[in-house]
């Protein structure tokens, strides 16, 4: 089995009510367990999603392209990065979940220091860097500490 990851973001047409969000997570967890997909979903009060999906390449691509992209409850679905991976970042979560805020998204999706200090131009986070930040955010209890460490 070849493992694959997709990291994407989108915007809901209307912010989800708590019961709607709970139903979305319930259905996603059932579907993901049936297809051996794991990952995490971050959701902001203004309706932004950031999600990691990981599993067998065909299952992950089908879920994203056939179900998520076709879901009329959101728009501006944009893949941030995708590709094969050696291991799952969220192996025990058929769909982990964390509430987030716009400042968290800015930190996660912001730029990283340059690889070459002579260029002094920030660059986008690589997939491993973004996954490491997501794991840290998901595991952290104190959001302020997480924000200070990742800047």
N, C-alpha and C positions, 0 to 999 in steps of 0.2 A: 504494500500500500504506500502510495506517495502522498505525503502530507503537503497541504497547501494552506496559505493564509490570505485573507482579504481584509484590509482595514479601510473603512469608508465612513463618510459623514453624510448627513442629510438633514433636512428641516421639515418638521411636521406642518401640515396646513393649518392646524389649530392645536395649541398645546393639549396634551393628553390629560384627562382627569385621572386621579389615582386608580379608580376601578378599571378604566380603559387600559392604563399602563399595566396593571396587574394581569388583566386578561391577555394582553399582548405577550407578556413574559411567560405566562402559563402555556400558551399555545406554542411559543418558540421553544420552550424547554422540551415539550413533548416531541415536537418535530425534530429537534436537534438530537435528542437521545435516540430516536428511531434511525437517524442517519449518521450517527457517530460524529456529530459536529459539536465542537466546544467553542467557547469564546466569552466575551464580555460586551455589555451594552452600557454606555454612559448616556444619560439623558439630562438636559437642562430644563429649568422651569419655562424658558421661552420656546421649548420644543425642538431643540437641536439634539441630534443623535450622533454618536461616535461608536462604531462597533468593530470588533474583531471577530471574524469567523475563521475556524480552522478545522481541518479534517481532510478526508480524501478529496482529491482535486475535483472530480466530477460532481460530488455532492455539494461542495462549497460553491463552485461556480454556478450550479443549477439553482441553489438557494438564492444566491445574490441576483443572478440575471433573470430568473424566471419568477421568483416570488417577491423579493425585496424591491427590485426595480419596478415591478408591476403594481406594487401596493399604492393605491390612490391616496393614502393618508399622509404621504410625504412627497417632497420634491427636492430638487437640487442634490440628488444622490451622486456622490462623487467618490471614486476610489482614490484613496491617498497613496496606498502602496499594496502590492500583492506579489505573491510568488511562492515557490516551494520553500519548505522549512524542514529542518532536521528533527524537531520535536515540537510538541504543543506548548504554548505559553500558559494556557488555561486548561490543563488536562482534566480537572475534576469539576468543571463548570459547563453543563450543557447550555447554560446562558447565565453567566454571572451578570450582576447588575449593580450599578452605583449611580446615585444622583450626583450631578456635577453642576457647575456654574460656568458662566461665560469666561471667567478668569482662568478656570481649569483648562478649558479648550484653548485659550490663548497660550497657556504654558505648554500644553501638549503639542499643539500644532505650530508653535512659534519656531523660530530659527535657532540653530545651534551655533556655537563658536566655530570659526573657520578651522579646517584641518591644518592649513598652512598659515602660520601667524603672519607671514609676509603679505598675504592677500588681504587680511582684515575684513573680509566680506562674510557675513553670516550665511549659513547654508541651511536648507531644510533638514529636519531630522531624518536619519536613515531608518529603515524598518526596524532593525535591532534596537536603535536608540528609542524610537517611539514605543516599541513593545516594553522596553525596560521602564520607561516612564509610566506606562499604563499599569504594569505590574506593581510598581511602587505606589501609584495612586490607589489601586484596588486594595492593596494590603494595608495602607496607612489609615490610621484612625483620626489623626490630627491633620486636617487639610492644610492648615497654615504652615506646619512644618514641611509638608510635601512641597508647597509652593516655594518656600524659601530655599529648599535644597535643589530644586530643579531650575532655578533662575541662573 
